[in-house]
């Protein structure tokens, strides 16, 4: 699995239209409108890093209204939910866990 965070700059009057087109691209999980140096942030997930080269430069960067992108490659995911789940084996989750290992 390969994940990336894409920072996207758009033409001032094309933020909404670009976001709607970007979120339709296969592999794009979410698109956020943000304040700051960029206009949009896209969360991208692909089977491998080679697929990102299709999704980002051949997809996101070519959407009308997109003026530029900067890609941050994700190496490891840290999630509070994952940490909590590792210690939560109570109730139904414990029963399912025990059934799997019988």
C-alpha positions in Angstrom: 0.0 0.0 0.0 1.3 3.5 -0.9 -0.2 6.7 0.6 0.5 10.3 -0.2 -0.7 13.7 0.9 -1.0 16.1 -2.0 -0.9 19.9 -1.4 -2.8 21.6 -4.3 -2.8 25.2 -5.4 -5.6 26.2 -7.7 -6.7 29.3 -9.6 -8.6 31.5 -7.1 -12.0 31.0 -8.8 -11.6 27.2 -9.4 -11.2 25.8 -5.9 -14.6 24.1 -5.6 -14.7 22.9 -9.2 -11.2 21.4 -8.9 -12.0 19.7 -5.6 -15.1 18.1 -7.0 -13.1 16.7 -10.0 -10.2 15.6 -7.9 -12.3 13.5 -5.4 -13.7 11.6 -8.4 -10.2 10.3 -9.4 -9.7 6.6 -8.4 -7.3 6.4 -5.5 -8.2 9.8 -4.1 -9.8 9.1 -0.7 -10.6 12.7 0.5 -10.1 16.3 -0.6 -10.0 19.1 2.0 -10.4 22.8 1.3 -7.8 24.5 3.6 -6.6 27.9 4.6 -2.9 28.6 4.2 -0.3 28.5 1.4 -2.3 25.9 -0.5 -6.0 25.6 -1.4 -6.7 21.9 -1.3 -5.2 18.8 0.4 -5.9 15.4 -1.1 -5.3 12.1 0.6 -4.3 9.5 -1.9 -4.0 5.7 -1.5 -2.8 3.2 -4.1 -1.7 -0.4 -4.3 2.0 0.6 -4.9 4.1 3.7 -5.4 4.1 3.3 -9.2 0.3 3.8 -9.2 0.8 7.2 -7.5 2.5 8.4 -10.6 -0.7 7.9 -12.5 -3.0 9.3 -9.9 -1.0 12.5 -9.1 0.8 13.9 -12.2 -1.5 12.3 -14.8 -4.7 12.9 -12.8 -4.7 15.5 -10.1 -2.2 17.8 -11.8 -4.2 17.8 -15.0 -7.5 18.8 -13.5 -8.7 22.2 -14.9 -8.0 24.9 -12.4 -5.1 23.2 -10.7 -2.0 25.5 -10.8 0.4 23.2 -8.9 0.9 20.3 -6.6 3.4 19.2 -3.9 3.4 15.6 -2.9 4.3 14.3 0.5 4.9 10.5 0.5 3.7 8.7 3.6 6.1 6.1 5.1 4.2 5.0 8.2 0.7 5.7 9.6 0.2 6.6 13.2 -3.4 6.4 14.3 -4.8 7.0 17.8 -7.7 4.6 16.9 -5.2 1.8 16.0 -3.4 2.3 19.3 -6.6 2.1 21.3 -7.9 -0.9 19.3 -4.7 -2.8 20.1 -5.6 -2.6 23.8 -9.4 -3.0 23.5 -10.2 -6.7 23.5 -13.4 -6.4 25.5 -17.0 -7.3 24.6 -17.8 -8.5 21.1 -14.3 -7.8 19.8 -12.8 -10.3 22.3 -15.4 -13.0 21.3 -14.6 -12.5 17.6 -10.8 -12.6 18.4 -11.2 -15.9 20.4 -13.3 -17.5 17.6 -10.6 -16.8 15.0 -7.9 -18.6 17.1 -9.9 -21.7 18.2 
